[in-house]
């Protein structure tokens, strides 16, 4: 209405009317009428355009009334709130009225709209289910007209089951609840099935709930649409969808057409033959799948299984099945939906994956095993290489072998020339102790055969399954399931055998184990060979050392006469260096070899009683005498020779001595014998003087004889070490003077003896008699070897801490180079006594021995142009003192000594 949108126009009109109603009435003096009209006008405005405008007009009307009608009468003020209240209340009442009207109209139009919606039906029902009203929508959905349903109840519309449901719902409606039902299956007039949802709403009047309004929507078309969409969906999926009665696969209501492609049977085939599914189950899976299908599904969660179905062509199809029971709102199972997915591809991929995985596992296991074997072989190799004592190394390797590869490991070895010997037996630690059983200590026949033939033995043979405990064929003493015996071969020779046996653990030995055993055997054989070689080299090195250090010369001449060995002793004896002979022909390299060769005895085997020859050998250092013999062998001849030069000289000297001694002895003997004979025969003819001459001759010669014999005895005593020497300090000067005095008695006239002794000489530590003997010997030699006479000086002097004695002559002298040798036993410068001077060659030897045993030394020097000077020194028994100091010391200590002062001459 226009004035609603223009309220101010209405207010203006109201104001004009107010003025029209008030001002004339003021003249008429009818205030009540004027007030009533103005109030009416304000109420009308409020009614038409609301309380605010009404209040405005009322206020304006009152103002006019106040001014024009009551002429400012104060009591009229009281009326203002009444005017305003009347206008506002009227406005509010009019607003309320209008709103109610609006709502009513909307409700009516909504109802009309609902009624006009032919997809919905509104049916009035009494609480017993009798139909009270029937609208056009109901007519359209069910097909019944209003007349058809008069006097009918809800049973007309559906099955008994549905009717019962509606009746139950009505009972709840009677209690004031609204009840909604969906998926109700109802029947139309023509008997077609209708799928409807129904809302039952209580209808009240002032008596309470008197009826129910059923609002029904027809879902049939929607369901069909949904069904179409569902089919379009499932038929587009890469799987077979199978709808069957709940938990009853034989009542199939729908099978998606993919089934034909999957299994070769069309959907019709499936619906025609309720047992088709059971027939197509793979025999291996059938029982399990059927048993599982019988277990009723309780929940709605799909059950998933995988099994095989047989396709029409006989092929096997792996499927994955997901079964779900679809339930209605009340939990009632509606149908079972089975999804079948062809998982052949996946299965094949799985199988391939599994196959690859297991191949990888196998490969890894093989690699690990190979690595383990490599480690074992390396460790064994290390053990074998680290020692030349192959027996203990083999034992350790056998112990390694029983750690992983066998319960027993036995090694037999053939030593050169000895029978096969069992050198190692090892058993696995984990082996149950029950068996005191162990392999024999003696190699078995089977092992011997392996060593003899060089072939191997494996039980059970490769490729044959273990026949249990039947075979213990290789090692006796234990009950082996499986055993390997391989030869130890090195350098084309069989050195023994390695045997591995399993009594408890593992499987029968296979080709891998055999290869491992052969590898190990090869290493053991090499170790044995190396050990033996090492031993041989050691022996050879020992032999070489012996040859290098033996005192005998060793010469090896090969079959071609070439020198192959020339040891250091040979070098020392012959003064020929090894480098000059080795590799050269012996005849060329060794002087005189050609002649000597034939005389050297050569035997074919070393023989302690083998004869030797002593032959002269010219060397740079002079002639050497060597004793030599030889032993021939396949590769040549070994000669051993010894330097007998010294012995040869000694022999010569002995011979000379015997000749000289016999001569020396014979001369005085002959003299004694001649004198004795003369006395016997001519005693009567001899005067006193003559007799005495002969008797003193006998005495002299006997004494000479005695001296010679004494010399020989003394030399013998010295040789035997049976001579005791005194150590009493003595006065050297006294000894020298005595010797000179004694010698002078028998010295020839052309020899003059002098004494030369210094003063203040210390006492000498030594044996006085032996010192005298040495001096006598030297003086006698000086006389003896001064055939032309001359002066012989005998002297003594202090020399540092020693006392030196000397005998100087002017005789024959000692040729250069002989100064040492004259002190040797039996050595004489003129053994043939061409100069007519006899002797035993023992005198100087005895002197040298005596002096050196007293701790001194003796030597000879040339005496200027002529003769020689023999000297010897002995230790002083005390330090040398001046004569005065010495006398003082004697006096001071009252010391009685045999020392005496010897005046200078
Ligand atoms: P023999 O009994 O021959 O004298 P010796 O041992 O006393 O034995 O002497 C060894 C050799 O030394 C003597 O044969 C001699 O040739 C030589 N000889 C020893 N003393 C002298 C000397 N004073 N003058 C020269 N030659 C000497």
Boltz pocket constraint, residues with backbone or C-beta under 6 A from the ligand:
constraints:
  - pocket:
      binder: B
      contacts: [[A, 777], [A, 778], [A, 781], [A, 782], [A, 783], [A, 785], [A, 786], [A, 809], [A, 811], [A, 812], [A, 813], [A, 814], [A, 822], [A, 824], [A, 827], [A, 828], [A, 829], [A, 830], [A, 837], [A, 838], [A, 839], [A, 840], [A, 841], [A, 842], [A, 843], [A, 844], [A, 845], [A, 868]]
      max_distance: 6.0
